[in-house]
Structure formats: structure tokens, C-alpha cells
């Protein structure tokens, strides 16, 4: 089973429930109980080591972070230590425990942070002992085991051979704000190419590992109607093997899931998703968006939840762009020349726009009957196929990604408990959307154009597809 699969999640959720019942339930510790025995600690560590599904490990870390017993917190920390190379939740748990009241927990967290060069721990450790400059020629406070362990961990994180070497690296960090290479979670932390499903499922396409061209040079665009500076420069990147859906998710498939028990139980929904969210599409009653059309009227949380239950994730914008443009960075999935008959776009929906103002005025006429045709069934334009065989990557509907528009990092929603007025215009809620839609002008349906939208909005122009990596 692939580590992201729902089947693995279901199996490991039962394992986690067993750990909760035996070791983690706070109620069990409210009564008098002896500390964990050596055998129990070994069993707990061994069981944790067998976990693979990231959400199960994240739940485990969240429960252990505030557990009332130090020996439980410590044993879980030891168990998830190896995961700090590949999982953000394990790294966050470790950093949290650097502020624990129990010395031995802090010492263990610091040692793991040093051994795995966890850059996120550096600032927290710096607060404990201060910079190397302060103690280069004399001992500083605090003193004792803790200070020595922390100093050693900081040397290891920075790759310093001694205190003087660390001093030079810290000065560079102060100047640039950057830690040395190897201290951040790798760009490809959640890829597992050796364990991709084989053979490739029929509804997915393998995008093989390779370098590829992304972005554009300014000579690729002549008098653009839209700002495309954020797509420059043209550059070469690399991605490991991954699988991507051949077609966008359809209304038929999405609606079947949204009406079923998995959507209602919210087992694999994003932890920041609004409580008791209704995943049914907002435009489900509009007959123009037929069963075989791409699933639109869904927000980022809807797409995340649907895909998670299939063991998939939203593509990053780099994955999407490679799947659309191939290794050589063509401007459209089929090549470098625009073909108005190869996709569903504004020109096909309303006729050629004469200007930006004409385009906007035309879109403002949208209502329950205008236009008579909106999206079309997936696969309606055979030419709209990428070099890898991925279909409909431009036109018909925009597609949600897992990339923040401003930071270009993975999306990290944090809106729970916050009023909408506080986050609706925040950069953290802006998602990259790609590909253009049935309402898009030709400048927007290139394979390099970066659109953005608020991740809680449900538009009839935005759909999605999934990846396994």
C-alpha cells in the first residue's frame, strides 16, 4: 500500500487507536499508574516506526505534544525521530519539545535536531544559550549539561567543526537570514518514487523523473494583456517520478464521493478545514455543468479532502507545469502555437474579445442561462494533450494546486478560529491556480500563466486533478 492511500490510513488509524488506548489516553494517566516499563517503551517505539501515513503520524505528534506524562512524550519523540527527515509534523513536534519543562526531553530533542540537522530548531536553541560569539572565549549562562548539549546540537545543525567555525556561520546567517544547505526539509520531502503504484493505474499518467524547463523569457511574450512577470525567468528544475490524473476530476465522480460516508466523516480532511464542512458542490443544481464535465464549484479544502481519500494530493504548480509543458517547456500542451479550436476558452464560449473592457463586460452578463454552454465534457479536445498524455491541462477550468501564490511554498492554511476579515486578504490564503477556464482569454490559457484565488472560494471556473508522488 502506498503511504498516502486511504487503505493504509484505515489500517494505521486502528493501530493509532490501539496506542491511544494503551499509552496515550490522558484519562489513563489521571489515575495512579506506574511509569512505562522498558518493554512498553520499546513496544511503543517499534509500533511508531512501522507507521507510514503522514496524517496518522501528525495526529500522534499532536496528541503526544501536550501529554501529561514526560515518559510518554519522550518515547514518542524517540519513535518519530527518523521521520524528521521527511515529515513537517515530526519536525514541528521536536521543536515544540525543545521548550519542554523536563530536561531529558529537551536534551533528546536537541540531540535529534543536531543529528538530523533540523534548521527549524536553530532559533529555539539559540534562545537557550545565545549565539556562539557570546561564549567564544568564556563560559556563559546557562551552565551545565543542557548548555553543552544545546551547543553541540547547534554546531551539528550548522555543520560547524568548532565554536569559532560556528561563529562565522552565524555571522553569515545574521547577514543573509539563510541557514546552510541541508538544514531545511528537502523540496521533495513527500515523494516516494520507489513505491509508486505499479502498474500505473489506467486513469493516471507517469511523469518520469527529469530536468525540465519552467517559466518564460520576456521575449516569449509580446505586449501581454496580463502581468506575467511572475512567470519569468525561464529556468531548469528537477522533479522525481510522480503520477498525475489523466483527466480532471469529473462532477460524476466528485458528487458520488461528496454524498457518501467518507465525506461526512471527515477522516482525511485538512485539519484546518471549517468544522462540519459540507463538501457538496455549490453549483450542483446547474445543468450546464454536466456529469462528465470537470468538477467545479469546489474550494481548495473540498479538492484536498476528495483526493486524500483516494491516496492523492493536489499537484504543486511545478508538477502541474511539467505535466503540461513537458521537459522542453512548450507554451501550450500541444506546442508553441495557440490553436483556438484545441480548448474551451472565452473565444469558444462568447466569441473573440475585442478588449479587456469588452471581456469584462461580457463576463458580467453571466446568469442562469447565459451562456448556454459553460464547461464541456473532459476529453472533448483531443489536441489538448501534453507530451506525457495528460489531457485538458489548459482551458475548460482552472485547476487548484498545492502552492501558495506569493511564497511559492506548499499551502499551509491556518484560519481555524480566526474571523474571515482577518485572513480573507492575507497572502497565506492565496492559492496558485493554473490552466485557464472557459471564461479565460488566450493570454490566460498558456501553460505558464499563474492565476490566484482565495482557497475558500467555490467558483464554477475552478476544478482540480490529483497526483501520487
HELIX and SHEET records of a PDB file:
HELIX    1   1 UNK A    6  UNK A   19  1                                  14    
HELIX    2   2 UNK A   20  UNK A   24  3                                   5    
HELIX    3   3 UNK A   26  UNK A   30  1                                   5    
HELIX    4   4 UNK A   38  UNK A   49  1                                  12    
HELIX    5   5 UNK A   54  UNK A   65  1                                  12    
HELIX    6   6 UNK A   70  UNK A   80  1                                  11    
HELIX    7   7 UNK A   81  UNK A   85  5                                   5    
HELIX    8   8 UNK A   88  UNK A   97  1                                  10    
HELIX    9   9 UNK A  103  UNK A  115  1                                  13    
HELIX   10  10 UNK A  119  UNK A  121  5                                   3    
HELIX   11  11 UNK A  122  UNK A  129  1                                   8    
HELIX   12  12 UNK A  132  UNK A  135  5                                   4    
HELIX   13  13 UNK A  145  UNK A  158  1                                  14    
HELIX   14  14 UNK A  163  UNK A  176  1                                  14    
HELIX   15  15 UNK A  193  UNK A  195  5                                   3    
HELIX   16  16 UNK A  218  UNK A  220  5                                   3    
HELIX   17  17 UNK A  229  UNK A  231  5                                   3    
HELIX   18  18 UNK A  251  UNK A  258  1                                   8    
HELIX   19  19 UNK A  261  UNK A  265  1                                   5    
HELIX   20  20 UNK A  300  UNK A  308  1                                   9    
HELIX   21  21 UNK A  317  UNK A  325  1                                   9    
HELIX   22  22 UNK A  346  UNK A  350  1                                   5    
HELIX   23  23 UNK A  356  UNK A  363  1                                   8    
HELIX   24  24 UNK A  420  UNK A  423  1                                   4    
HELIX   25  25 UNK A  427  UNK A  429  5                                   3    
HELIX   26  26 UNK A  442  UNK A  445  5                                   4    
SHEET    1   A 4 UNK A 204  UNK A 207  0                                        
SHEET    2   A 4 UNK A 242  UNK A 245 -1                                        
SHEET    3   A 4 UNK A 466  UNK A 468 -1                                        
SHEET    4   A 4 UNK A 313  UNK A 314 -1                                        
SHEET    1   B 2 UNK A 210  UNK A 214  0                                        
SHEET    2   B 2 UNK A 235  UNK A 239 -1                                        
SHEET    1   C 4 UNK A 450  UNK A 454  0                                        
SHEET    2   C 4 UNK A 430  UNK A 434 -1                                        
SHEET    3   C 4 UNK A 398  UNK A 404 -1                                        
SHEET    4   C 4 UNK A 462  UNK A 463  1                                        
END                                                                             
